[in-house]
Amino acid sequence: MIKRFKQSQKFRVIVGPACFYATAKQIRNGVGDFMTCNAATQKALETLEFQRSGGYQNAGVLAFSTGLAGTWEGLAVQLNIAG
């Protein structure tokens, strides 16, 4: 079972050269009108939640992940939990 972040959890999001802050709820609902960016950030959030829920081997280490970077929908995305 995937443990979801609270709706109010804040993230620092970097998509290509753009950087902004958004909550988990905002990411899930879409952060703008660029559909590819919305899909990429949503997939990054889902991947981080899956990773932290123990969805990979060595889950003990990954459960403490505070962010990730990767390419989704052809866009470079970095997602970090904001303190």
Long-range contacts (C-beta under 8 A, 24 or more apart in sequence): 1-53, 2-46, 2-49, 2-50, 2-53, 2-55, 3-49, 3-52, 3-53, 4-49, 5-45, 5-49, 9-81, 10-81, 10-82, 11-45, 11-79, 11-80, 11-81, 11-82, 12-67, 12-78, 12-79, 12-80, 12-82, 13-41, 13-77, 13-78, 13-79, 14-76, 14-77, 14-78, 14-79, 15-40, 15-41, 15-75, 15-76, 15-77, 16-75, 16-76, 21-82, 36-73, 36-74, 36-75, 37-73, 37-75, 39-72, 39-73, 40-72, 40-73, 40-74, 40-75, 40-77, 41-72, 41-77, 41-79, 43-72, 43-73, 43-77, 44-68, 44-70, 44-72, 44-77, 44-79, 45-79, 47-72, 48-79
